[in-house]
Amino acid sequence: MKKIIILFFIIISCNHKDKRDYEDYNDEDFLPVQGIVTKVYKKSAINNFIKKDIHFIYNLEKENPSKGYEIYSPYILKEGEPVVILVHKDNDSISFFGSRGIIQEKILLAYLKKCDLDKGIYYGVDY
């Protein structure tokens, strides 16, 4: 009986996720904000399907923009591309990639003026 209980706890602990998926939340708990892709890391190519780690920043109007990422993302994005980030209303550290595009043009342009894009440096982002 002890072996079954121990096995049960081992299985449960192996299935624990560190970061919840977007589907684990309610859609109405998120707000779309402007973001920028800062880094894209190619992970693997299995059956010609490439998964990438995408790093992005959002809350561009702040002195130090917030950072987020998506691991093993199926989206094909380029560094520097403007994107829409879905940010949790109650906790702005919870974020997900929403789509490509510009929804807050004034905020995006004001942020880009502060950056040194020739050197690939985004303002307020520590690497």
N, C-alpha and C positions, 0 to 999 in steps of 0.2 A: 504494500500500500504506500509506503514511504517513497519507493521508486517512482510510482505513478505521479505522486504529488510533485516530486522534484522535477520529473520530466515535463509536467504541465507548466511549472514556473519557468523552466528553461525555454520552452516554446513561446510563451507569452513575452518573455524578455527579448527574444530574438526578433519578434515582430514589432517592437517599439520603434516609432518614427521620431526623429529629432525635430524635423520641420513639417508642419501640417501642410496639406495641399489646399489649393483654392476651393476645391469641392467640399472640404471639411467645414467651410464657413457658409454663412448666409450671404447671398449676392447683395442684399440691401445694406450690408455692413461696410461696403467699400465705396470710396469716392475716386473718380478718375483724376489724375494730376499729370502734369507734363514731366517727362523724364528724358534721359539720354543714355544710350548704351555706351559704357566706358571700356569694357573688355569683352572679348569673345574667345573662348578656349575650345578648340575642337577636341572631343573626347574619343570617339570611335566611329568606325564606319563598318557596320554590319549589314550585309545585304544592301549596300548602297544607301543606307539610311543613316545619316550623320546626326549624332547627338552632340550638343554643345552646352557649355556652361556660359551663361550670359550674366554679366555684371552690369548694373545700371545705377544711376543716381536720380533722385527726385527731390521734391521740396527745394527747387532751384532758387527760390526767392530768399532762402535762409543763408546766413553767413557760411555755415557748413552744411551742404546738402546731405540728405539721408542716402544711405547706400543699401542696395538690395541685390539679390541674385536669384537665378533659376538654374538648378542643376539638371543636366541631361535634357535640355529643352529641345523640342523638335523644330523650333522657329529658326529661320535663316536670317540673321541680322548682322549688320556691320557696325563696327565701332564708330561712334559719333552720330549714329542714326537717332533722330527724335522718336520717342515712343510714348505711349500712354501707359502709366503705371496705376494699378488699382491699389489704393492704400486704405487700410482699415480705419474706420472713423474714430475708434477709441484708442488705438495703439498704432502710431504711424511707423513703428518698426516692422509691422506685418505688411508685406507688399508682394505683389505679383505682376508679371508682365501682362498687359491688357491687349495692346495692339500697336501697330506702327501709327505714326501721325503726330500732328501738332494740334493741341487743343488750347494751349495758353501761349500764344505767339509772343506777346509782350514780355512775359516772364522768361521765355526761352531766349529771345534776342538780348534781353538785359543780361542774362547769365553768360551767354556766349561772348559778349563784349569783355567780360572779366577774365576769360580764358586765354591761354597761350596755346592755341591749337596747332601751330607750326611745330611745337615740341611735343604735342600729344598730352598736354597737361590741362586738367580740368580744375577750375578754381574751387578751393575748399575741400579737395579730395586728397587724402593721404594714401600713398601707394605702398 
